[in-house]
Amino acid sequence: MGKKKQPTYRVVVQEKTRDPWGTSIAIVGHYNPRSKETSLKADNIKDWISKGAQPSPTVHNILVTTGIITKDKVKNTTNELKHRKEVAGKKAEKDEAAKAKKEKGTEAAKAAEEMKEEVAEEKVEEVAEEKVEEAKEEVVAEKTEEKTEEPVKERVEEAVAEEVKEEVTEKSKEEKGEDKAEEVKEDEKPAEEEKKEESAE
């Protein structure tokens, strides 16, 4: 009963097994929790309690404060238990949601790290392969250069050696030619001297 955000409650007599929002046996009062105003029919309430009706903990506490019952107030354990269960359930749901988010976050982070590691490994492998290929190419290039250089060097050396030999042979021929010319001249001199000697005789 009441308006939005202004509740008022009826104090009713009802069977325990019945729906609390269903029809009631008797209405024995009203209670406004905001203004703490109560209008209760004390005679009817006492009559029903004498017949064996048991008030709920909240109604029991209201009856104690109004003086209809002279007992001590009772803790509203049912509401507290319900409230505690609701709070515990909400906390459990929040915890589960937080755990699920964390797990998703950690799984996503792990997946991202694994992807980064895989990419890094692939890059390292690619770089290593490139370096190996470059080294192979360098070795092959050096070998081909050596192969081409060796015959060229040998040819150059052979050509130089041949030129030197030719020069040496030419020089030796020239020297031999000069020696022969000198010998011829020397040979001619004694022949001329002999002729002179013969003519002088």
LUMKE-577296 format. One line per 5 residues: number of its first residue (from 1); their letters; for each residue y, z, x of N, C-alpha, C. Coordinates in nm, 3 decimals, always signed. Example, Ala and Ser with C-alpha at 12.3 -4.5 7.8 and 13.67 -1.06 7.14 Angstrom:
2
1> as> -0.569 +0.780 +1.319 -0.450 +0.780 +1.230 -0.330 +0.780 +1.320 | -0.225 +0.708 +1.285 -0.106 +0.714 +1.367 +0.003 +0.787 +1.290
// end
This chain:
201
1> mgkkk> -0.118 +0.000 +0.084 +0.000 +0.000 +0.000 +0.125 +0.000 +0.089 | +0.239 -0.010 +0.029 +0.365 -0.009 +0.101 +0.410 -0.149 +0.136 | +0.515 -0.155 +0.217 +0.571 -0.282 +0.260 +0.531 -0.310 +0.405 | +0.579 -0.424 +0.452 +0.550 -0.460 +0.590 +0.621 -0.361 +0.683 | +0.544 -0.303 +0.774 +0.590 -0.203 +0.870 +0.643 -0.076 +0.802
6> qptyr> +0.610 -0.057 +0.675 +0.643 +0.067 +0.604 +0.522 +0.109 +0.521 | +0.418 +0.157 +0.587 +0.295 +0.185 +0.514 +0.304 +0.314 +0.430 | +0.231 +0.313 +0.318 +0.206 +0.435 +0.239 +0.059 +0.432 +0.200 | +0.000 +0.551 +0.190 -0.144 +0.559 +0.167 -0.171 +0.637 +0.039 | -0.281 +0.597 -0.030 -0.332 +0.672 -0.144 -0.442 +0.764 -0.095
11> vvvqe> -0.448 +0.883 -0.151 -0.559 +0.975 -0.124 -0.653 +0.960 -0.243 | -0.775 +0.908 -0.214 -0.867 +0.874 -0.322 -1.000 +0.944 -0.302 | -1.074 +0.951 -0.415 -1.211 +1.001 -0.411 -1.300 +0.878 -0.426 | -1.395 +0.867 -0.330 -1.478 +0.747 -0.327 -1.612 +0.782 -0.265 | -1.715 +0.705 -0.303 -1.846 +0.725 -0.241 -1.838 +0.680 -0.095
16> ktrdp> -1.917 +0.748 -0.012 -1.912 +0.721 +0.132 -1.963 +0.581 +0.166 | -2.061 +0.535 +0.093 -2.123 +0.407 +0.124 -2.044 +0.288 +0.070 | -1.941 +0.314 -0.007 -1.865 +0.206 -0.070 -1.760 +0.149 +0.024 | -1.716 +0.028 -0.007 -1.611 -0.037 +0.071 -1.481 +0.041 +0.054 | -1.413 +0.078 +0.168 -1.290 +0.157 +0.154 -1.179 +0.084 +0.080
21> wgtsi> -1.184 -0.050 +0.080 -1.081 -0.126 +0.009 -1.125 -0.162 -0.134 | -1.241 -0.114 -0.173 -1.290 -0.142 -0.309 -1.231 -0.044 -0.410 | -1.291 -0.045 -0.531 -1.242 +0.045 -0.637 -1.282 +0.189 -0.605 | -1.197 +0.283 -0.648 -1.221 +0.426 -0.618 -1.252 +0.501 -0.748 | -1.308 +0.621 -0.733 -1.344 +0.702 -0.850 -1.219 +0.767 -0.909
26> aivgh> -1.136 +0.823 -0.818 -1.014 +0.889 -0.867 -0.907 +0.884 -0.760 | -0.779 +0.877 -0.802 -0.667 +0.884 -0.710 -0.611 +1.025 -0.723 | -0.609 +1.098 -0.608 -0.566 +1.238 -0.611 -0.435 +1.263 -0.537 | -0.367 +1.157 -0.492 -0.237 +1.177 -0.427 -0.192 +1.057 -0.346 | -0.069 +1.074 -0.284 -0.010 +0.971 -0.198 +0.041 +1.037 -0.070
31> ynprs> +0.047 +0.954 +0.037 +0.097 +1.008 +0.166 +0.178 +0.899 +0.236 | +0.302 +0.935 +0.281 +0.389 +0.844 +0.356 +0.396 +0.895 +0.501 | +0.335 +0.824 +0.595 +0.332 +0.874 +0.734 +0.468 +0.867 +0.804 | +0.559 +0.784 +0.753 +0.690 +0.772 +0.820 +0.780 +0.890 +0.784 | +0.782 +0.923 +0.657 +0.868 +1.036 +0.615 +0.791 +1.167 +0.604
36> ketsl> +0.659 +1.161 +0.627 +0.568 +1.277 +0.616 +0.570 +1.338 +0.474 | +0.607 +1.257 +0.376 +0.612 +1.302 +0.236 +0.473 +1.292 +0.175 | +0.431 +1.396 +0.109 +0.300 +1.395 +0.043 +0.315 +1.438 -0.102 | +0.243 +1.372 -0.189 +0.237 +1.414 -0.330 +0.089 +1.420 -0.366 | +0.034 +1.541 -0.367 -0.110 +1.560 -0.388 -0.132 +1.642 -0.516
41> kadni> -0.244 +1.614 -0.584 -0.284 +1.691 -0.700 -0.382 +1.797 -0.651 | -0.332 +1.915 -0.624 -0.409 +2.023 -0.560 -0.530 +2.063 -0.645 | -0.513 +2.075 -0.780 -0.624 +2.119 -0.867 -0.739 +2.018 -0.861 | -0.706 +1.890 -0.874 -0.811 +1.786 -0.870 -0.882 +1.786 -0.734 | -0.807 +1.804 -0.627 -0.865 +1.802 -0.492 -0.962 +1.918 -0.477
46> kdwis> -0.921 +2.039 -0.517 -1.008 +2.156 -0.506 -1.133 +2.137 -0.592 | -1.117 +2.079 -0.710 -1.230 +2.055 -0.798 -1.331 +1.962 -0.731 | -1.286 +1.853 -0.672 -1.375 +1.759 -0.606 -1.441 +1.821 -0.482 | -1.368 +1.902 -0.409 -1.427 +1.968 -0.290 -1.534 +2.068 -0.336 | -1.509 +2.137 -0.448 -1.610 +2.230 -0.499 -1.735 +2.157 -0.547
51> kgaqp> -1.720 +2.030 -0.589 -1.835 +1.950 -0.632 -1.913 +1.893 -0.514 | -1.857 +1.906 -0.390 -1.930 +1.858 -0.271 -1.864 +1.742 -0.199 | -1.744 +1.704 -0.242 -1.674 +1.594 -0.174 -1.624 +1.645 -0.038 | -1.635 +1.562 +0.060 -1.590 +1.600 +0.196 -1.471 +1.513 +0.236 | -1.358 +1.575 +0.271 -1.242 +1.495 +0.310 -1.261 +1.438 +0.451
56> sptvh> -1.198 +1.325 +0.473 -1.201 +1.266 +0.608 -1.116 +1.355 +0.699 | -1.132 +1.342 +0.831 -1.055 +1.429 +0.921 -0.904 +1.419 +0.900 | -0.851 +1.299 +0.874 -0.707 +1.285 +0.853 -0.664 +1.355 +0.725 | -0.739 +1.331 +0.617 -0.705 +1.396 +0.488 -0.723 +1.546 +0.500 | -0.825 +1.592 +0.571 -0.847 +1.736 +0.593 -0.723 +1.797 +0.660
61> nilvt> -0.670 +1.731 +0.764 -0.553 +1.782 +0.835 -0.430 +1.782 +0.744 | -0.416 +1.680 +0.656 -0.304 +1.676 +0.562 -0.316 +1.793 +0.463 | -0.439 +1.818 +0.414 -0.461 +1.928 +0.319 -0.433 +2.062 +0.386 | -0.464 +2.077 +0.514 -0.437 +2.202 +0.587 -0.286 +2.221 +0.601 | -0.213 +2.114 +0.636 -0.067 +2.127 +0.653 +0.003 +2.158 +0.520
66> tgiit> -0.047 +2.107 +0.408 +0.014 +2.136 +0.277 -0.031 +2.270 +0.221 | -0.135 +2.328 +0.278 -0.180 +2.460 +0.236 -0.284 +2.458 +0.125 | -0.339 +2.343 +0.092 -0.441 +2.335 -0.012 -0.572 +2.392 +0.041 | -0.601 +2.370 +0.170 -0.720 +2.425 +0.236 -0.671 +2.523 +0.342 | -0.745 +2.632 +0.363 -0.705 +2.734 +0.461 -0.793 +2.730 +0.586
71> kdkvk> -0.844 +2.617 +0.621 -0.928 +2.605 +0.742 -0.841 +2.555 +0.858 | -0.902 +2.548 +0.978 -0.833 +2.494 +1.095 -0.832 +2.342 +1.089 | -0.735 +2.285 +1.161 -0.728 +2.139 +1.169 -0.845 +2.086 +1.251 | -0.887 +1.966 +1.218 -1.001 +1.903 +1.284 -0.949 +1.784 +1.366 | -1.011 +1.769 +1.482 -0.976 +1.650 +1.560 -1.030 +1.527 +1.489
76> nttne> -0.949 +1.427 +1.485 -0.990 +1.303 +1.420 -1.074 +1.223 +1.520 | -1.199 +1.265 +1.535 -1.286 +1.204 +1.636 -1.322 +1.060 +1.602 | -1.336 +1.031 +1.474 -1.375 +0.894 +1.439 -1.267 +0.796 +1.480 | -1.142 +0.828 +1.450 -1.033 +0.739 +1.488 -1.018 +0.732 +1.639 | -1.031 +0.849 +1.703 -1.021 +0.850 +1.849 -1.132 +0.768 +1.912
81> lkhrk> -1.254 +0.787 +1.860 -1.366 +0.709 +1.914 -1.345 +0.560 +1.891 | -1.301 +0.526 +1.769 -1.274 +0.385 +1.741 -1.167 +0.331 +1.836 | -1.061 +0.413 +1.851 -0.951 +0.370 +1.938 -0.999 +0.355 +2.082 | -1.077 +0.455 +2.126 -1.130 +0.447 +2.263 -1.221 +0.326 +2.281 | -1.306 +0.302 +2.181 -1.394 +0.186 +2.188 -1.314 +0.056 +2.192
86> evagk> -1.210 +0.050 +2.107 -1.126 -0.070 +2.105 -1.057 -0.090 +2.240 | -1.002 +0.023 +2.292 -0.933 +0.014 +2.422 -1.032 -0.027 +2.531 | -1.151 +0.038 +2.528 -1.253 +0.005 +2.628 -1.296 -0.141 +2.616 | -1.313 -0.187 +2.490 -1.351 -0.327 +2.469 -1.244 -0.423 +2.520 | -1.116 -0.390 +2.489 -1.006 -0.475 +2.538 -1.001 -0.476 +2.690
91> kaekd> -1.018 -0.356 +2.750 -1.017 -0.349 +2.896 -1.131 -0.429 +2.955 | -1.251 -0.415 +2.892 -1.366 -0.490 +2.941 -1.341 -0.640 +2.932 | -1.283 -0.685 +2.821 -1.251 -0.827 +2.805 -1.151 -0.874 +2.911 | -1.047 -0.790 +2.931 -0.947 -0.825 +3.033 -1.011 -0.831 +3.172 | -1.095 -0.729 +3.200 -1.163 -0.726 +3.330 -1.251 -0.849 +3.348
96> eaaka> -1.326 -0.884 +3.243 -1.412 -1.002 +3.251 -1.330 -1.129 +3.271 | -1.218 -1.138 +3.197 -1.132 -1.254 +3.213 -1.074 -1.261 +3.354 | -1.032 -1.142 +3.405 -0.977 -1.138 +3.541 -1.084 -1.175 +3.643 | -1.206 -1.122 +3.624 -1.316 -1.155 +3.715 -1.346 -1.305 +3.710 | -1.349 -1.360 +3.588 -1.376 -1.503 +3.575 -1.268 -1.585 +3.645
101> kkekg> -1.141 -1.543 +3.629 -1.032 -1.614 +3.698 -1.047 -1.602 +3.848 | -1.079 -1.480 +3.894 -1.098 -1.460 +4.038 -1.213 -1.545 +4.090 | -1.325 -1.543 +4.014 -1.440 -1.623 +4.056 -1.405 -1.771 +4.059 | -1.334 -1.816 +3.955 -1.292 -1.957 +3.954 -1.199 -1.986 +4.070 | -1.105 -1.890 +4.092 -1.012 -1.906 +4.204 -1.084 -1.907 +4.337
106> teaak> -1.180 -1.812 +4.355 -1.254 -1.807 +4.481 -1.343 -1.930 +4.495 | -1.405 -1.973 +4.384 -1.488 -2.094 +4.389 -1.403 -2.215 +4.423 | -1.286 -2.223 +4.359 -1.197 -2.335 +4.388 -1.150 -2.329 +4.534 | -1.117 -2.206 +4.579 -1.073 -2.191 +4.719 -1.186 -2.228 +4.814 | -1.308 -2.180 +4.781 -1.423 -2.213 +4.867 -1.447 -2.364 +4.868
111> aaeem> -1.440 -2.424 +4.749 -1.460 -2.569 +4.742 -1.352 -2.642 +4.823 | -1.228 -2.594 +4.812 -1.119 -2.656 +4.888 -1.142 -2.638 +5.039 | -1.184 -2.516 +5.079 -1.211 -2.492 +5.220 -1.326 -2.580 +5.269 | -1.431 -2.591 +5.187 -1.544 -2.676 +5.226 -1.499 -2.822 +5.239 | -1.415 -2.866 +5.145 -1.365 -3.003 +5.153 -1.282 -3.022 +5.280
116> keeva> -1.196 -2.922 +5.311 -1.115 -2.930 +5.432 -1.204 -2.935 +5.555 | -1.306 -2.847 +5.557 -1.398 -2.845 +5.671 -1.470 -2.979 +5.684 | -1.517 -3.034 +5.571 -1.586 -3.163 +5.575 -1.494 -3.273 +5.626 | -1.369 -3.272 +5.575 -1.272 -3.373 +5.619 -1.244 -3.356 +5.768 | -1.228 -3.228 +5.812 -1.202 -3.203 +5.953 -1.320 -3.249 +6.038
121> eekve> -1.442 -3.217 +5.992 -1.563 -3.260 +6.066 -1.569 -3.412 +6.074 | -1.541 -3.478 +5.960 -1.543 -3.624 +5.959 -1.440 -3.680 +6.056 | -1.319 -3.619 +6.056 -1.215 -3.665 +6.147 -1.258 -3.645 +6.292 | -1.316 -3.526 +6.318 -1.362 -3.499 +6.454 -1.469 -3.599 +6.495 | -1.562 -3.626 +6.403 -1.667 -3.724 +6.432 -1.608 -3.863 +6.456
126> evaee> -1.510 -3.901 +6.372 -1.447 -4.031 +6.390 -1.376 -4.039 +6.524 | -1.301 -3.931 +6.558 -1.230 -3.930 +6.685 -1.329 -3.936 +6.801 | -1.438 -3.857 +6.788 -1.540 -3.858 +6.893 -1.602 -3.997 +6.907 | -1.633 -4.060 +6.793 -1.690 -4.195 +6.797 -1.593 -4.293 +6.860 | -1.464 -4.282 +6.822 -1.364 -4.371 +6.881 -1.355 -4.352 +7.032
131> kveea> -1.355 -4.223 +7.074 -1.348 -4.197 +7.218 -1.470 -4.252 +7.290 | -1.588 -4.234 +7.229 -1.710 -4.286 +7.290 -1.703 -4.438 +7.299 | -1.657 -4.502 +7.191 -1.645 -4.649 +7.192 -1.545 -4.694 +7.298 | -1.430 -4.621 +7.306 -1.331 -4.656 +7.408 -1.389 -4.641 +7.548 | -1.463 -4.529 +7.568 -1.525 -4.508 +7.699 -1.625 -4.620 +7.730
136> keevv> -1.704 -4.658 +7.629 -1.801 -4.767 +7.649 -1.729 -4.896 +7.684 | -1.621 -4.924 +7.609 -1.546 -5.046 +7.635 -1.487 -5.045 +7.776 | -1.435 -4.927 +7.818 -1.379 -4.915 +7.952 -1.486 -4.940 +8.057 | -1.603 -4.878 +8.035 -1.713 -4.895 +8.131 -1.753 -5.042 +8.137 | -1.768 -5.104 +8.020 -1.806 -5.246 +8.016 -1.699 -5.331 +8.084
141> aekte> -1.572 -5.300 +8.057 -1.463 -5.376 +8.119 -1.464 -5.359 +8.270 | -1.486 -5.233 +8.315 -1.492 -5.208 +8.460 -1.607 -5.285 +8.523 | -1.722 -5.282 +8.455 -1.838 -5.354 +8.510 -1.812 -5.503 +8.517 | -1.754 -5.559 +8.411 -1.726 -5.703 +8.413 -1.622 -5.736 +8.520 | -1.521 -5.648 +8.534 -1.421 -5.669 +8.638 -1.486 -5.664 +8.776
146> ektee> -1.573 -5.562 +8.794 -1.642 -5.550 +8.923 -1.727 -5.674 +8.950 | -1.799 -5.719 +8.846 -1.884 -5.837 +8.863 -1.801 -5.959 +8.899 | -1.689 -5.975 +8.827 -1.605 -6.092 +8.854 -1.530 -6.075 +8.986 | -1.490 -5.952 +9.018 -1.416 -5.928 +9.141 -1.505 -5.946 +9.264 | -1.630 -5.897 +9.255 -1.720 -5.906 +9.370 -1.742 -6.051 +9.414
151> pvker> -1.779 -6.141 +9.323 -1.794 -6.280 +9.368 -1.663 -6.339 +9.419 | -1.554 -6.304 +9.352 -1.425 -6.356 +9.396 -1.393 -6.303 +9.535 | -1.412 -6.173 +9.554 -1.388 -6.115 +9.686 -1.476 -6.180 +9.790 | -1.605 -6.194 +9.754 -1.699 -6.257 +9.849 -1.654 -6.399 +9.881 | -1.611 -6.472 +9.779 -1.567 -6.610 +9.801 -1.442 -6.613 +9.889
156> veeav> -1.350 -6.522 +9.856 -1.227 -6.517 +9.936 -1.259 -6.482 +10.080 | -1.345 -6.378 +10.094 -1.383 -6.338 +10.229 -1.453 -6.453 +10.302 | -1.541 -6.522 +10.231 -1.611 -6.636 +10.292 -1.511 -6.745 +10.331 | -1.416 -6.772 +10.238 -1.316 -6.876 +10.268 -1.232 -6.837 +10.389 | -1.191 -6.710 +10.392 -1.111 -6.662 +10.506 -1.192 -6.671 +10.634
161> aeevk> -1.320 -6.630 +10.625 -1.406 -6.635 +10.743 -1.422 -6.779 +10.791 | -1.440 -6.871 +10.698 -1.454 -7.012 +10.735 -1.327 -7.064 +10.801 | -1.211 -7.027 +10.741 -1.085 -7.071 +10.800 -1.069 -7.017 +10.942 | -1.104 -6.889 +10.956 -1.094 -6.828 +11.090 -1.188 -6.900 +11.186 | -1.308 -6.929 +11.142 -1.405 -7.000 +11.227 -1.351 -7.138 +11.266
166> eevte> -1.293 -7.206 +11.163 -1.240 -7.338 +11.191 -1.126 -7.331 +11.293 | -1.039 -7.232 +11.272 -0.928 -7.215 +11.366 -0.981 -7.185 +11.506 | -1.081 -7.095 +11.509 -1.139 -7.059 +11.640 -1.204 -7.181 +11.703 | -1.277 -7.258 +11.624 -1.343 -7.378 +11.679 -1.240 -7.480 +11.724 | -1.132 -7.495 +11.644 -1.028 -7.589 +11.684 -0.963 -7.546 +11.815
171> kskee> -0.934 -7.416 +11.820 -0.872 -7.365 +11.943 -0.965 -7.385 +12.061 | -1.092 -7.354 +12.035 -1.189 -7.369 +12.145 -1.201 -7.516 +12.185 | -1.194 -7.607 +12.086 -1.200 -7.750 +12.116 -1.078 -7.791 +12.196 | -0.962 -7.743 +12.151 -0.840 -7.777 +12.224 -0.846 -7.726 +12.367 | -0.892 -7.600 +12.378 -0.904 -7.543 +12.512 -1.004 -7.623 +12.595
176> kgedk> -1.112 -7.662 +12.533 -1.213 -7.743 +12.605 -1.154 -7.878 +12.643 | -1.076 -7.936 +12.553 -1.014 -8.065 +12.581 -0.918 -8.053 +12.698 | -0.839 -7.947 +12.703 -0.748 -7.925 +12.814 -0.825 -7.904 +12.943 | -0.934 -7.825 +12.933 -1.018 -7.801 +13.051 -1.074 -7.932 +13.102 | -1.120 -8.019 +13.013 -1.177 -8.148 +13.053 -1.070 -8.234 +13.117
181> aeevk> -0.951 -8.232 +13.057 -0.843 -8.312 +13.113 -0.810 -8.262 +13.254 | -0.806 -8.132 +13.270 -0.779 -8.077 +13.402 -0.891 -8.114 +13.498 | -1.014 -8.104 +13.449 -1.128 -8.141 +13.535 -1.119 -8.288 +13.573 | -1.086 -8.371 +13.473 -1.074 -8.514 +13.501 -0.965 -8.534 +13.604 | -0.853 -8.470 +13.587 -0.745 -8.483 +13.683 -0.789 -8.436 +13.820
186> edekp> -0.859 -8.322 +13.817 -0.907 -8.270 +13.944 -1.008 -8.366 +14.006 | -1.093 -8.423 +13.918 -1.191 -8.520 +13.969 -1.120 -8.644 +14.023 | -1.014 -8.686 +13.957 -0.941 -8.803 +14.001 -0.873 -8.779 +14.136 | -0.821 -8.658 +14.154 -0.753 -8.627 +14.279 -0.847 -8.644 +14.399 | -0.968 -8.585 +14.395 -1.052 -8.607 +14.513 -1.088 -8.753 +14.531
191> aeeek> -1.102 -8.827 +14.424 -1.136 -8.969 +14.441 -1.020 -9.040 +14.506 | -0.898 -9.012 +14.469 -0.780 -9.075 +14.527 -0.768 -9.035 +14.674 | -0.794 -8.908 +14.700 -0.787 -8.860 +14.838 -0.890 -8.932 +14.925 | -1.007 -8.951 +14.869 -1.112 -9.021 +14.945 -1.068 -9.165 +14.973 | -1.011 -9.231 +14.877 -0.964 -9.369 +14.897 -0.857 -9.372 +15.003
196> keesa> -0.767 -9.274 +14.997 -0.663 -9.269 +15.099 -0.721 -9.248 +15.236 | -0.818 -9.161 +15.239 -0.882 -9.133 +15.367 -0.952 -9.259 +15.418 | -1.018 -9.328 +15.331 -1.090 -9.448 +15.369 -0.988 -9.556 +15.418 | -0.883 -9.567 +15.347 -0.784 -9.667 +15.386 -0.717 -9.627 +15.517 | -0.706 -9.501 +15.540 -0.644 -9.455 +15.663 -0.740 -9.481 +15.780
201> e> -0.855 -9.483 +15.765 -0.949 -9.507 +15.874 -0.943 -9.651 +15.907
// end
